[in-house]
Amino acid sequence: ALAELLPSLKKAGHRVLIFSQWTTMLDILEWALDVIGVTYSRLDG
């Protein structure tokens, strides 16, 4: 669902902020965003 939603939001000029408690989930999302070609910035720590 996220892979389908993000490109259409980007095309419409929207920006998205994704929160997660788990850095492992951010790793998975990072991989998925790379695959679908969505640019992103990651902040964790």
Biopython code that builds the backbone (N, CA, C, O; Angstrom):
import numpy as np
from Bio.PDB.StructureBuilder import StructureBuilder

atoms = [
    (1, "ALA", "N", (0.829, -1.192, 0.000)),
    (1, "ALA", "CA", (0.000, 0.000, 0.000)),
    (1, "ALA", "C", (0.872, 1.254, 0.000)),
    (1, "ALA", "O", (0.595, 2.203, -0.734)),
    (2, "LEU", "N", (1.918, 1.261, 0.815)),
    (2, "LEU", "CA", (2.794, 2.425, 0.888)),
    (2, "LEU", "C", (3.523, 2.647, -0.435)),
    (2, "LEU", "O", (3.711, 3.785, -0.865)),
    (3, "ALA", "N", (3.925, 1.568, -1.068)),
    (3, "ALA", "CA", (4.630, 1.668, -2.351)),
    (3, "ALA", "C", (3.737, 2.246, -3.438)),
    (3, "ALA", "O", (4.235, 2.860, -4.381)),
    (4, "GLU", "N", (2.440, 2.061, -3.325)),
    (4, "GLU", "CA", (1.502, 2.627, -4.297)),
    (4, "GLU", "C", (1.152, 4.067, -3.947)),
    (4, "GLU", "O", (0.950, 4.892, -4.839)),
    (5, "LEU", "N", (1.079, 4.371, -2.670)),
    (5, "LEU", "CA", (0.645, 5.686, -2.212)),
    (5, "LEU", "C", (1.735, 6.749, -2.357)),
    (5, "LEU", "O", (1.449, 7.862, -2.799)),
    (6, "LEU", "N", (2.953, 6.431, -2.000)),
    (6, "LEU", "CA", (4.020, 7.436, -1.987)),
    (6, "LEU", "C", (4.299, 8.077, -3.343)),
    (6, "LEU", "O", (4.401, 9.302, -3.409)),
    (7, "PRO", "N", (4.428, 7.311, -4.432)),
    (7, "PRO", "CA", (4.675, 7.969, -5.722)),
    (7, "PRO", "C", (3.557, 8.933, -6.135)),
    (7, "PRO", "O", (3.833, 9.991, -6.700)),
    (8, "SER", "N", (2.311, 8.578, -5.861)),
    (8, "SER", "CA", (1.217, 9.478, -6.240)),
    (8, "SER", "C", (1.213, 10.734, -5.371)),
    (8, "SER", "O", (0.897, 11.818, -5.861)),
    (9, "LEU", "N", (1.555, 10.606, -4.103)),
    (9, "LEU", "CA", (1.650, 11.788, -3.240)),
    (9, "LEU", "C", (2.789, 12.696, -3.691)),
    (9, "LEU", "O", (2.644, 13.918, -3.709)),
    (10, "LYS", "N", (3.914, 12.102, -4.052)),
    (10, "LYS", "CA", (5.052, 12.880, -4.526)),
    (10, "LYS", "C", (4.706, 13.620, -5.811)),
    (10, "LYS", "O", (5.057, 14.788, -5.982)),
    (11, "LYS", "N", (4.015, 12.931, -6.709)),
    (11, "LYS", "CA", (3.622, 13.543, -7.976)),
    (11, "LYS", "C", (2.698, 14.740, -7.748)),
    (11, "LYS", "O", (2.739, 15.713, -8.502)),
    (12, "ALA", "N", (1.863, 14.666, -6.703)),
    (12, "ALA", "CA", (0.936, 15.750, -6.380)),
    (12, "ALA", "C", (1.606, 16.865, -5.575)),
    (12, "ALA", "O", (0.959, 17.853, -5.226)),
    (13, "GLY", "N", (2.896, 16.712, -5.280)),
    (13, "GLY", "CA", (3.626, 17.761, -4.582)),
    (13, "GLY", "C", (3.585, 17.666, -3.066)),
    (13, "GLY", "O", (4.013, 18.590, -2.374)),
    (14, "HIS", "N", (3.079, 16.565, -2.548)),
    (14, "HIS", "CA", (3.011, 16.385, -1.097)),
    (14, "HIS", "C", (4.330, 15.846, -0.562)),
    (14, "HIS", "O", (5.133, 15.272, -1.297)),
    (15, "ARG", "N", (4.532, 16.044, 0.729)),
    (15, "ARG", "CA", (5.667, 15.446, 1.423)),
    (15, "ARG", "C", (5.113, 14.541, 2.517)),
    (15, "ARG", "O", (4.010, 14.765, 3.015)),
    (16, "VAL", "N", (5.872, 13.527, 2.884)),
    (16, "VAL", "CA", (5.406, 12.518, 3.839)),
    (16, "VAL", "C", (6.450, 12.357, 4.937)),
    (16, "VAL", "O", (7.654, 12.361, 4.680)),
    (17, "LEU", "N", (5.966, 12.215, 6.156)),
    (17, "LEU", "CA", (6.833, 11.956, 7.301)),
    (17, "LEU", "C", (6.424, 10.622, 7.905)),
    (17, "LEU", "O", (5.260, 10.429, 8.258)),
    (18, "ILE", "N", (7.373, 9.702, 8.025)),
    (18, "ILE", "CA", (7.094, 8.361, 8.542)),
    (18, "ILE", "C", (7.844, 8.185, 9.858)),
    (18, "ILE", "O", (9.050, 8.418, 9.933)),
    (19, "PHE", "N", (7.116, 7.773, 10.892)),
    (19, "PHE", "CA", (7.709, 7.514, 12.201)),
    (19, "PHE", "C", (7.731, 6.021, 12.470)),
    (19, "PHE", "O", (6.828, 5.296, 12.053)),
    (20, "SER", "N", (8.758, 5.564, 13.165)),
    (20, "SER", "CA", (8.803, 4.184, 13.641)),
    (20, "SER", "C", (9.649, 4.134, 14.904)),
    (20, "SER", "O", (10.633, 4.863, 15.032)),
    (21, "GLN", "N", (9.264, 3.273, 15.830)),
    (21, "GLN", "CA", (10.051, 3.057, 17.041)),
    (21, "GLN", "C", (11.256, 2.171, 16.761)),
    (21, "GLN", "O", (12.215, 2.167, 17.533)),
    (22, "TRP", "N", (11.217, 1.426, 15.675)),
    (22, "TRP", "CA", (12.218, 0.403, 15.410)),
    (22, "TRP", "C", (13.087, 0.781, 14.216)),
    (22, "TRP", "O", (12.579, 1.039, 13.125)),
    (23, "THR", "N", (14.392, 0.811, 14.429)),
    (23, "THR", "CA", (15.299, 1.121, 13.325)),
    (23, "THR", "C", (15.297, 0.015, 12.276)),
    (23, "THR", "O", (15.586, 0.270, 11.107)),
    (24, "THR", "N", (14.976, -1.202, 12.681)),
    (24, "THR", "CA", (14.877, -2.295, 11.708)),
    (24, "THR", "C", (13.760, -2.018, 10.705)),
    (24, "THR", "O", (13.908, -2.304, 9.517)),
    (25, "MET", "N", (12.654, -1.467, 11.172)),
    (25, "MET", "CA", (11.559, -1.104, 10.264)),
    (25, "MET", "C", (12.011, 0.009, 9.332)),
    (25, "MET", "O", (11.661, 0.006, 8.152)),
    (26, "LEU", "N", (12.776, 0.954, 9.840)),
    (26, "LEU", "CA", (13.294, 2.011, 8.976)),
    (26, "LEU", "C", (14.242, 1.451, 7.921)),
    (26, "LEU", "O", (14.276, 1.942, 6.793)),
    (27, "ASP", "N", (15.013, 0.423, 8.284)),
    (27, "ASP", "CA", (15.882, -0.243, 7.303)),
    (27, "ASP", "C", (15.055, -0.844, 6.172)),
    (27, "ASP", "O", (15.412, -0.720, 5.000)),
    (28, "ILE", "N", (13.950, -1.494, 6.528)),
    (28, "ILE", "CA", (13.069, -2.106, 5.528)),
    (28, "ILE", "C", (12.441, -1.031, 4.648)),
    (28, "ILE", "O", (12.396, -1.173, 3.426)),
    (29, "LEU", "N", (11.958, 0.037, 5.265)),
    (29, "LEU", "CA", (11.357, 1.133, 4.502)),
    (29, "LEU", "C", (12.386, 1.790, 3.585)),
    (29, "LEU", "O", (12.073, 2.159, 2.453)),
    (30, "GLU", "N", (13.600, 1.931, 4.076)),
    (30, "GLU", "CA", (14.665, 2.522, 3.273)),
    (30, "GLU", "C", (14.908, 1.694, 2.006)),
    (30, "GLU", "O", (15.043, 2.242, 0.913)),
    (31, "TRP", "N", (14.960, 0.387, 2.167)),
    (31, "TRP", "CA", (15.138, -0.503, 1.017)),
    (31, "TRP", "C", (13.972, -0.344, 0.036)),
    (31, "TRP", "O", (14.181, -0.226, -1.171)),
    (32, "ALA", "N", (12.747, -0.341, 0.562)),
    (32, "ALA", "CA", (11.562, -0.232, -0.297)),
    (32, "ALA", "C", (11.536, 1.102, -1.038)),
    (32, "ALA", "O", (11.185, 1.144, -2.218)),
    (33, "LEU", "N", (11.898, 2.177, -0.375)),
    (33, "LEU", "CA", (11.920, 3.484, -1.023)),
    (33, "LEU", "C", (12.968, 3.529, -2.130)),
    (33, "LEU", "O", (12.740, 4.133, -3.178)),
    (34, "ASP", "N", (14.106, 2.898, -1.903)),
    (34, "ASP", "CA", (15.126, 2.817, -2.957)),
    (34, "ASP", "C", (14.598, 2.055, -4.169)),
    (34, "ASP", "O", (14.832, 2.457, -5.308)),
    (35, "VAL", "N", (13.892, 0.965, -3.927)),
    (35, "VAL", "CA", (13.366, 0.134, -5.015)),
    (35, "VAL", "C", (12.364, 0.905, -5.870)),
    (35, "VAL", "O", (12.390, 0.802, -7.096)),
    (36, "ILE", "N", (11.478, 1.680, -5.230)),
    (36, "ILE", "CA", (10.451, 2.399, -5.998)),
    (36, "ILE", "C", (10.917, 3.779, -6.452)),
    (36, "ILE", "O", (10.175, 4.492, -7.129)),
    (37, "GLY", "N", (12.133, 4.158, -6.087)),
    (37, "GLY", "CA", (12.706, 5.405, -6.582)),
    (37, "GLY", "C", (12.237, 6.661, -5.884)),
    (37, "GLY", "O", (12.227, 7.734, -6.487)),
    (38, "VAL", "N", (11.851, 6.552, -4.631)),
    (38, "VAL", "CA", (11.418, 7.716, -3.860)),
    (38, "VAL", "C", (12.618, 8.245, -3.077)),
    (38, "VAL", "O", (13.300, 7.489, -2.385)),
    (39, "THR", "N", (12.871, 9.545, -3.193)),
    (39, "THR", "CA", (13.963, 10.137, -2.424)),
    (39, "THR", "C", (13.507, 10.353, -0.987)),
    (39, "THR", "O", (12.324, 10.564, -0.723)),
    (40, "TYR", "N", (14.459, 10.298, -0.064)),
    (40, "TYR", "CA", (14.108, 10.405, 1.352)),
    (40, "TYR", "C", (15.314, 10.879, 2.149)),
    (40, "TYR", "O", (16.450, 10.844, 1.676)),
    (41, "SER", "N", (15.042, 11.314, 3.349)),
    (41, "SER", "CA", (16.071, 11.592, 4.349)),
    (41, "SER", "C", (15.705, 10.795, 5.575)),
    (41, "SER", "O", (14.528, 10.660, 5.911)),
    (42, "ARG", "N", (16.710, 10.266, 6.246)),
    (42, "ARG", "CA", (16.460, 9.438, 7.427)),
    (42, "ARG", "C", (17.137, 10.074, 8.633)),
    (42, "ARG", "O", (18.285, 10.511, 8.561)),
    (43, "LEU", "N", (16.408, 10.117, 9.738)),
    (43, "LEU", "CA", (16.938, 10.629, 10.991)),
    (43, "LEU", "C", (16.589, 9.637, 12.079)),
    (43, "LEU", "O", (15.413, 9.399, 12.356)),
    (44, "ASP", "N", (17.596, 9.063, 12.691)),
    (44, "ASP", "CA", (17.355, 8.172, 13.827)),
    (44, "ASP", "C", (18.511, 8.319, 14.806)),
    (44, "ASP", "O", (19.517, 8.963, 14.510)),
    (45, "GLY", "N", (18.355, 7.726, 15.944)),
    (45, "GLY", "CA", (19.449, 7.813, 16.903)),
    (45, "GLY", "C", (19.034, 7.499, 18.299)),
    (45, "GLY", "O", (19.859, 7.534, 19.211)),
]
sb = StructureBuilder()
sb.init_structure("model")
sb.init_model(0)
sb.init_chain("A")
sb.init_seg("    ")
for serial, (resi, resn, name, xyz) in enumerate(atoms, 1):
    if name == "N":
        sb.init_residue(resn, " ", resi, " ")
    sb.init_atom(name, np.array(xyz, "f"), 0.0, 1.0, " ", f" {name:<3s}", serial, name[0])
structure = sb.get_structure()
